[in-house]
């Protein structure tokens, strides 16, 4: 699929299939005259406008505000290996929008869908699924963050996987070069381990350079090393001249509460921790967010809270208090945010019951904050 902003029909895949199988001049003659004039006019305007905005840049702060309230989706869905077995259904896009959310942060694990080097070509099935997600999200009036989520593999062996990581962006960036501004790229989720702050600063500059070749005006999201931690923002080095960047941080403090019983945490926090919202607990969140706010002000960068959540094994009243406190604190500072996550664990939606987990949903989107269908 190619992403043309001015394509005159909602049936993108059908029009593109026709264009690929028909000589281009015959294809144009087959179009409705109104569509044809719209197509040609938009092509000319898009070219001229693109040249003008390439140097003018975009307002990353305005784009960040438009991200608003988001949710992480699809990282662990079987849809990537067998589309028919996907848990995420097409109607969920509109449901998420109507439920008060503005943005989907799509967690991409593309490595297992890439061929051998040096090209590391992404599979046709991966493209089809990704295009389906982006198309339906945009149709539902949702922003889409394409988040390269291979943080575990790159953290364990950053050097060996660097070429594959860069190959991903060499393919994805040009593929979506004509997508609307509502599509954003996130270069790498939670750099960690061998992806040290020093190496990450080098890699992000290379990846950003690749993206800018085909997407000079697209907003790109980048976070600090050490798991996108607020405490490591000072180590993040961004190209000063590129102002179309949003900086992301993740927040899961205190870990003994948010990750109680989580088998992947080391050591595994014990069950039974509570979060009561005491003045001291609220002050701890404020102190952490103040660090990010001060850094953002100093560097003139907008902040996106890309992940936060409390694991399902904690008691619900505490999880609700903590989730609401973090979401409201982020909004108070003018940040956008995306909750971790829609399905799998930390869930805000129960697919088995086909219903929102209302206490968490209401903590994120206060009653009255959902949109009218």
C-alpha positions, 0 to 999 in steps of 0.5 A: 500500500502507498499512502497518498493523502489526496487519494479520492476514494475511501477504498484505498486497497481497491484503487491501488490494486486497480492501478497496479494491474492497469496501465497508468493512463488507462487507469486515469481515464477510468476515473470519474472526472471529478475524482481525476481533477481532485487527484491531479490538483492534490498531487500538484498542491501536495508537491508544492506544499511539501517543499514549503513545509520541508524547511518550515518544519512542524509544530511538535508541541501542537502535534503532541497536544493532538495525541491527547489520551492514548493506549498501547495496542497489538504488541502480543496479538496473534494477528501478526502470525495469523490474521484470522486468529487476531484478538483485535477486531476491526470494530475496536478502532471506533470503540476506542475512539468513542471510549475517549482515546485519541491515539493508538501506540502500535507496539511492533515486533518486526524482527521475526517477520524480516528476511535475511540481510543485508536487506532484511525485507519485511514480509508481505503479511506484516505489511498487510497487517500494518497497513490494515491497522493504520488505515482503520485507525485513521478512519476512526479519527485516531492518531497512530504511533508506529513504535519499534518495540524490539527493545529486548533483542536490541538490549541484549545484543545492540551491535549485531542487531543494529543493521536490522534495526536501521533496515526496518526504518529504511523500509517503513519510512518511505512506505509511509512517506505520504501518510497523514501527519496523524501517523508518527514514528517512534524510533525504539521503545525503551533502549536498555542493556547493551544499548547504552546511552552513548550507543543509543545517541549514535543509533537514534541519530542514524535512524532519524537521518534515514527517516528524514530522507523520505519524511522531512516533516513527520513528527518522530518520537524519541526517549532516553536510554535506560528504559525511557526513564525520566531519571536518564533524560539528561543523557539523551542527545537530540539533533538540536536543529530538528525541532519536530521531535517529541520526547517520550518517557515511561513511568512505573514507580513505585515498581514494588506496587505497579509490578507486584507478582510480575514474573518478568521483574527481577526480583518479583515484587511481592503481592499485597502492595497498596497505593493509597494516594497519600500526600507523600505518594502524590508528592513522589509522582510530582517530584518525578514529573517535575524532573521531566518538566524542567528538562523539557523546558530547558530543551524546549521539547514536548513530552509524551508519557508513552507507558504507565500502568499497574499490573493486574495482580494488584488490588483494583482500588489501589490500581485505580487511584494510582492510574488516575493520579498519574494520568491527571499529573501528566495532563496537568503538565501538558503532556500527552499519554498512552496507557499500557495497555489495551489487551494481554495484561494491565488491561483496560479492555476485557476481550473475553467479556467484550467490555471495558474494565470500567474502573481502569477506563474511568480512571483514565477517561473520567465519566463524561470524557468519552466521545459521542459516537 
